[in-house]
Amino acid sequence: MRRLIYHRDFPEKGITLGKDQIRRLRKLPADNPRKFPDPIRGLSREPPYDEDEIEAYVQRRMEDRGEA
């Protein structure tokens, strides 16, 4: 089963983006490496994110910067 995390958990993953910044990054085209994963809608008022997708996003950004 997938683990779900919320925006308040992002600092633990190294993400310090605000909700507005994340919303803009989610609107990028799918082939853009900066595109942020979409949340899982319909589960709660604040939609959760798939932890694996968030970790993959962080890893991809680190690779883009040459830090991985």
Phi and psi in degrees as GROMACS dihedral restraints (atoms count N, CA, C in turn):
[ dihedral_restraints ]
;  ai    aj    ak    al  type     phi  dphi    fc
    3     4     5     6     1   -73.2    20    10
    4     5     6     7     1   145.7    20    10
    6     7     8     9     1   -92.9    20    10
    7     8     9    10     1   134.0    20    10
    9    10    11    12     1  -104.5    20    10
   10    11    12    13     1   139.4    20    10
   12    13    14    15     1  -129.3    20    10
   13    14    15    16     1   161.0    20    10
   15    16    17    18     1  -115.8    20    10
   16    17    18    19     1   168.1    20    10
   18    19    20    21     1   -52.9    20    10
   19    20    21    22     1   -37.8    20    10
   21    22    23    24     1   -64.4    20    10
   22    23    24    25     1   -18.4    20    10
   24    25    26    27     1   -89.0    20    10
   25    26    27    28     1    -9.4    20    10
   27    28    29    30     1   -60.8    20    10
   28    29    30    31     1   -38.8    20    10
   30    31    32    33     1   -56.6    20    10
   31    32    33    34     1   -31.9    20    10
   33    34    35    36     1   -63.5    20    10
   34    35    36    37     1   -25.7    20    10
   36    37    38    39     1   -94.6    20    10
   37    38    39    40     1     0.7    20    10
   39    40    41    42     1    89.7    20    10
   40    41    42    43     1    13.9    20    10
   42    43    44    45     1  -104.3    20    10
   43    44    45    46     1   120.6    20    10
   45    46    47    48     1  -114.7    20    10
   46    47    48    49     1    20.6    20    10
   48    49    50    51     1   -76.1    20    10
   49    50    51    52     1   144.0    20    10
   51    52    53    54     1   -79.7    20    10
   52    53    54    55     1   169.5    20    10
   54    55    56    57     1   -63.2    20    10
   55    56    57    58     1   -36.8    20    10
   57    58    59    60     1   -67.2    20    10
   58    59    60    61     1   -40.8    20    10
   60    61    62    63     1   -62.7    20    10
   61    62    63    64     1   -42.3    20    10
   63    64    65    66     1   -63.8    20    10
   64    65    66    67     1   -42.0    20    10
   66    67    68    69     1   -59.1    20    10
   67    68    69    70     1   -41.6    20    10
   69    70    71    72     1   -66.7    20    10
   70    71    72    73     1   -41.6    20    10
   72    73    74    75     1   -67.0    20    10
   73    74    75    76     1   -29.6    20    10
   75    76    77    78     1   -69.4    20    10
   76    77    78    79     1   -22.9    20    10
   78    79    80    81     1   -83.2    20    10
   79    80    81    82     1    -7.1    20    10
   81    82    83    84     1   -66.9    20    10
   82    83    84    85     1   156.5    20    10
   84    85    86    87     1   -60.1    20    10
   85    86    87    88     1   152.1    20    10
   87    88    89    90     1   -59.8    20    10
   88    89    90    91     1   -28.8    20    10
   90    91    92    93     1   -84.8    20    10
   91    92    93    94     1    -2.7    20    10
   93    94    95    96     1   -80.1    20    10
   94    95    96    97     1   125.6    20    10
   96    97    98    99     1   -66.2    20    10
   97    98    99   100     1   -14.8    20    10
   99   100   101   102     1   -88.4    20    10
  100   101   102   103     1    -4.6    20    10
  102   103   104   105     1   -61.5    20    10
  103   104   105   106     1   130.8    20    10
  105   106   107   108     1   -89.4    20    10
  106   107   108   109     1   142.5    20    10
  108   109   110   111     1   -61.2    20    10
  109   110   111   112     1   148.2    20    10
  111   112   113   114     1   -79.2    20    10
  112   113   114   115     1   148.7    20    10
  114   115   116   117     1   -75.4    20    10
  115   116   117   118     1   169.3    20    10
  117   118   119   120     1   -93.7    20    10
  118   119   120   121     1   110.7    20    10
  120   121   122   123     1   -80.8    20    10
  121   122   123   124     1   153.1    20    10
  123   124   125   126     1    87.6    20    10
  124   125   126   127     1     3.1    20    10
  126   127   128   129     1   -95.2    20    10
  127   128   129   130     1   -31.2    20    10
  129   130   131   132     1  -161.7    20    10
  130   131   132   133     1   173.9    20    10
  132   133   134   135     1   -61.4    20    10
  133   134   135   136     1   -44.3    20    10
  135   136   137   138     1   -98.4    20    10
  136   137   138   139     1   109.0    20    10
  138   139   140   141     1   -67.4    20    10
  139   140   141   142     1   136.7    20    10
  141   142   143   144     1   -82.9    20    10
  142   143   144   145     1   166.7    20    10
  144   145   146   147     1  -116.9    20    10
  145   146   147   148     1   153.4    20    10
  147   148   149   150     1   -75.1    20    10
  148   149   150   151     1   123.3    20    10
  150   151   152   153     1   -59.5    20    10
  151   152   153   154     1   -39.3    20    10
  153   154   155   156     1   -63.4    20    10
  154   155   156   157     1   -38.6    20    10
  156   157   158   159     1   -67.3    20    10
  157   158   159   160     1   -37.4    20    10
  159   160   161   162     1   -67.5    20    10
  160   161   162   163     1   -43.9    20    10
  162   163   164   165     1   -64.1    20    10
  163   164   165   166     1   -37.9    20    10
  165   166   167   168     1   -64.6    20    10
  166   167   168   169     1   -38.7    20    10
  168   169   170   171     1   -61.8    20    10
  169   170   171   172     1   -47.2    20    10
  171   172   173   174     1   -62.1    20    10
  172   173   174   175     1   -43.3    20    10
  174   175   176   177     1   -62.2    20    10
  175   176   177   178     1   -43.8    20    10
  177   178   179   180     1   -61.9    20    10
  178   179   180   181     1   -42.4    20    10
  180   181   182   183     1   -65.8    20    10
  181   182   183   184     1   -38.2    20    10
  183   184   185   186     1   -65.7    20    10
  184   185   186   187     1   -40.9    20    10
  186   187   188   189     1   -64.4    20    10
  187   188   189   190     1   -39.7    20    10
  189   190   191   192     1   -60.9    20    10
  190   191   192   193     1   -32.9    20    10
  192   193   194   195     1   -89.2    20    10
  193   194   195   196     1    -5.5    20    10
  195   196   197   198     1    78.2    20    10
  196   197   198   199     1    25.2    20    10
  198   199   200   201     1  -102.2    20    10
  199   200   201   202     1    -0.6    20    10
